[in-house]
Amino acid sequence: MVLLENDSFLTELTRLFQKCRTSGSVVITLKKYDGRTKPVPRKGHVETFEPADNKCLIRASDGKRKISTVVSTKEVIKFQMAYSNLLRAHIDGLKKKDKKSKSKKTKATQ
């Protein structure tokens, strides 16, 4: 997994969307990130760890290539605006929902 800066993450995410436009999918996950690189210790070892500020870890994968970035609280608004514009531009290949649910309701009432 490649940890990128915010701007380079968005450009690589654009490339992933363009590559998977005809076939394939892109999986995006968001997670609260406290800055730890090691797992939390089990019972017995009490370690107090206070993060300096809240961060968000964003990962994207197309099955072959994985990219990620960490967004701090100071950069959230700027990143969110750029990220939402990118999603609006590239999420047009979604499948339309079938309208079979309406016919099932009419059969149930009869």
C-alpha positions, 0 to 999 in steps of 0.5 A: 500500500502506498501512502500518498499526500492528499493532492497526489492521492486525488490524482491517483484516485482519478486514474483508478476511476478512469481505468475501471470505467469500463469494467471493474470496481474501486473500493474506498474505505474511510477510517479514524486514524490515531497515528498508531503504526503498531496494534493496541496491546492486550490486557496487562499492558496499559499504555496511554496514548493520546493523539494530538488531533483527529485524523482520517485514513482513506484507502482506495483499491481496484483489486490490484493497486492500493493507495491511501492518504491521511487527512488531518483536521486542518485539511478536511474542508479542502480535501472534502470539497475536492473529493466530492467533486471527484466522486460526482465526476466519476460515479456515473457507471452505477447500475440502475435499480430494478423496479421489481419491488413494486410488482411484489407489493401488488402480489402480496396485497391481492 
